[in-house]
């Protein structure tokens, strides 16, 4: 089908402002009479706050107020469950609010005439702590005699998922080959460009207005209102430009405390804006990380490579509070058996409270960890059977008829075979035949020792949207103005553009549906005073769900225009197909997700066996996006995912000991720079439409991240003969592995 705007690479609507520096981020917002806020972080992993002495801080000239737990009306919050205090300390009346459970817990707020004075006063606050036992290892935290971090979680288990299909115990004797492995995945820091920042004030309607960067304005509003014990309509949340998110802005950081400061100051007759900007160190200790996990896998297959059984145990470090650990664990539970059919499966997955930094949403949302274990198992199985890693995947990948571990088929059309074939073809892989070692560049001379080349392959799938019974919804409104012809359309949406180009994509969908040029459409975005909930900018969901909402609102407004309404205004809330939680009874089917995206990758590397350094020479990534609304933006998502995943696999070595962060700066936590990225990334856009996506859309934001690590490690194995079951593959780890040959 030919479209006017869909499938065209329109320039991003925010590009000029960002390039020229005129775009306003939360940290750029300035007011003549603004006050500054600083936060006193606990900086200890587990302790009871016995006493807080704020006298010296309050006496410092220029200090306007110091707030502690007793100033918080309802001292709790949390995206899934309200298990975290806003401020930790005595006097709030909330049981457990006097305990800090990780180094980034917030203890007190200082509001002052300048940032310098606020920082000086913060350092004058004296806190008396009673240290408590530190639980840093999830398995130790699960022990029956371990200290209980939360009363609602026996054995410190924050979430447990179990999936059973077939009869695993009786089938192992029928397997010709069995592969067992224990895999460990690390923390990962989001490292977005813009640290947490914001400004709050009372607007002309006396609403507490908070300018921040987040991922879901409506949810921010709800959590602020709950903690302040105010009606949501008294809270207004506006997103300025957002300097990256990757899941790290789903949970609260400065939102509630900014609003709290404005409310308490107003009660004292002070009606001035309050501003805060976190340092990079505060950002690193103050927000969640990718969940570290330990995954034990046992897989069995026939001699011709047909998968028979899988048994998997997942232990995830949830950290101090729930955040989204239960949902992340759900995705790992589904993906730890890979994009393949097993007639017999048993998975037990646990998210465990510890005194480490909380684990939260991060690009891929549990699927990178699950796919790492699954694709490592698959590549080891191919080697054991002497099969091509492509051939064995084509034998077993899920299709429209085969069922997941939860006993139901994937919805929306399955293109796993297609993405595997596309990536293999572009990467020069044999579709069948033996697992002979192939040079990535057969026509070029091999590098001289100590550098050795190798290549690896992996595939994956990822849900689009939230899961496990949550009723997905997304709202949009369209207003059409003019006389005989539409002169202008206004599109109201709440979805956050966190750098992925969401607003540009929504503009294109509206223009296509209304048959208007894009310059006739005005966008009003991410302001709870005028927009309702579009849901979170996460889970690869926003183009699919918000796109359906925009399309629906545009169609309704157009119908009213044709019925002579002037102006023609219409709202539409898209409700996604329902999903279900995991079955409570072993063997019963469930439908955890309503849509999926698919990916396969080929990775080529050079390994220097003297220094242990890894250089990625080429990545081929085939991604089924259903329909590319803006192909250039899709390629940007693929390339960005690949680079971020390469950092996860090779470079980013986040270190924590006994709950303390040992890498709190970007000088000690290294992310990929321009000299670290692959020499070449070949992005293959596959368009296998989802029948329920707007114009066939699926999602793309997370899919390219998923297979990179196992494909890269398979390439290192191809080059060196060594398997690495944990990462990142820092030079030290590589050399340690090579020394065992």
Secondary structure, 3 states (H helix, E strand, C coil): CCCCCCCCCCCCCCHHHHHHCCCCEHHHCCCCCCEEEEEEECCCCCEEEEEEECHHHHHCCCEEEEECHHHCCCCCECCCCCCECCCCCCCCCCCCCCEECCCCCEEEEEEECCHHHHHHHHCCCEEEEEECCCCCCHHHHCCCCCCCCCCCCHHHEEEEEEEEECCCCCCHHHCCEEEEEEEEECCCCCCCCCCCEEEEEECCCCCEEEEECCCCHHHHHHHHHHHHCCCHHHEEEEECECCCCCCCCCCCCCHHHHHHHHHHHHHCCCCCCEEEECCHHHHHHHCCECCCEEEEEEEEECCCCCEEEEEEEEEEEEECCCCCHHHHHHHHHHHCCCCECCCEEEEEEEEEECCCCCECCCCCCCHHHHHHHHHHHHHHHHHHHCCCHHHHHHHHECCCCCECCCCCECCCCCCHHHHHHHHHHHHCCCCCCCCCCCCCCCCCCCCCCCEEEEEEEEEEEEECCCCCCCCCEEEEEEEEEECCCEEEEEEEECCCCCCCCHHHHHHHHHHHHHCCCHHHEEEEECECCCCCCCCCCCCCCHHHHHHHHHHHHHHHHHHHHHCCCCCEEEEEEEECCCCCCCCCCCCCCCCCCCCEEEEEEEEEEEEECCCCCEEEEEEEEEEECCCCCCHHHHHHHHHHHHHHHHHHHHHCCCCEECCEECCCCCCCCCCCCCCCCCCCEEEEEECCCCCCCHHHCCCCCCHHHHCHHHHHHHHHHHHHCCCCCECCCCHHHHHHHHCCC
